[in-house]
Amino acid sequence: MATKSIKIETVMHPFPHSVAAGLNLQQAKDMMAEHNIRHLPVQEGGQLKGILTDRDINFALAVDKVEAEQILVRDAFTEEPYVVHEGEDVARVARKMAVDHIGCALITTKDESLAGIFTTVDACRVLAEVLSGRMDQ
């Protein structure tokens, strides 16, 4: 049975919260807690630089054994995150995330500006909606 492609731009979280590379990890942790999220795109000078995850924060704090206020985001984030353009097919993105154990995809516009984020939680939501018939395939 042929299925219609679902584009990532229709299921991503648009305009995600992001963090500046010069902020400290405590500020990033506070932002994550306030918005109940686990991933923050990192931007510097309007450019997407990477992703900071709760795992990145916990690792940096365990290794450096200092307070979160003493470490900057730029010293803890993951460079070269998984980035796709907003017209990408959700099936391809989800497959890549599953195969490579990636927690999120950052979505960009044609001019490489950050447009959204698609996380494993979003992938589960889409799967549930498709399987329950609430989303056209």
N, C-alpha and C positions, 0 to 999 in steps of 0.2 A: 504494500500500500504506500503510495507516494504521500509525503507530508509537505506542508508548506513551511518554508524557513522562517524561524523567529529571529528577528534582528536584536542584537544586544542592546541597542538604544531603547527598545520598548520595555525592557525588563531591568535595566540598571538603575541604581540610585543616582539621579542627576545631581550635579553640583555638590559633590561630597565635601565634608569637612576636610580641611587639609592643615598641615602644620608647616611653619617656617623652619628651615634647617638650623637657625640660630637660637631657637627656643630650647629650654632644658627639658629633660625627660619628665620632671614632675609636672610641668605645664602640659605636656603631651598626655601623660597619664590622667590628669584632671579632665582634659578635653574628652578623652576616650570614656571616662566614667560618666561625665555629664551627658554624653550623647549615646551611651550604651553601645559603643562600637569597639572593634578590635584592630582596625586598620586605618592608618592616616597617610594619605599621599603626602610626600614631602616636596615642597616647592621652595625655590630660591630665586629671587629676582623674576618671578613670573614663570619660571621654567620648572617643569616636572623633573625632579632629581631621583626619586625613588619612593619607597614605601616604608613606613614605620609600623611594626606590629606589636601587639602586647608581648609576643615571644621575644622580639628584638629588645624590648625594654627589660624584660626579666633576665635575659642573657647578659646584657650590658651591666646590670646591677650586680649579678652574681659574680661576674668576672672581675669587675673593677672594685667591688666591695666598698662603694661610696654611696652617698645619698643621691637620689634622683635629681636634685637641684644642681649637682656638680657635673653632670654629663649633658652635653648638648645633643640634640637630635642628630646633627650632622656626623656625630661620632658613633651612632648606634643604628642608623637606618640601613635598609637593604637597597643597594644600588641595582640598577637594571631590573626593575620589576616586570611582570608580564603586562604588556601594553597592547591593546588592540584598538582599531578604529571603530567608531560607533555603528558602522554598517555591517559589522562582522556577524556571522551566524552563531547563535547561542550554542548549538550543538558542537560546533568546532571549539568554541571557547571552553565549554564545560568538559569536553573530552581532554583537552590539553591540561586543564586544571586537575582533572582526576589522574591522568597518567603521570604528570610531573609533581603531584602533591602540592599544588599551588593554592594558597588560601584566598586569593582574590586576583581579579584582572582590573587594571586601570583602563578606562575608556577615554580615548582622545578624539578630538575633531580632526578634520583634514589639515588644519594649521597647527596640529600637535598640542592644542590647549586641552587641559583636563576637562572632560565633559561628565564623567561619572565613574562609578565603581560597581563591580559585580563580584560578590563574595560567594563562598560556599553556601551560606545561609540563603542567599538569593537563588542559587541553583536548586536547592531543595524546595524552595517556594515555587519556582517555575515547574519543577517536576511534579509536585503535588497538584498544581493547577491544571497541567496537561493531563495527568492521569485521571483527575476527577471530572474532566470535560469542561472545566471553567475557562480554559484557554484554547483558542483554535491553534491547531498545529499547522 
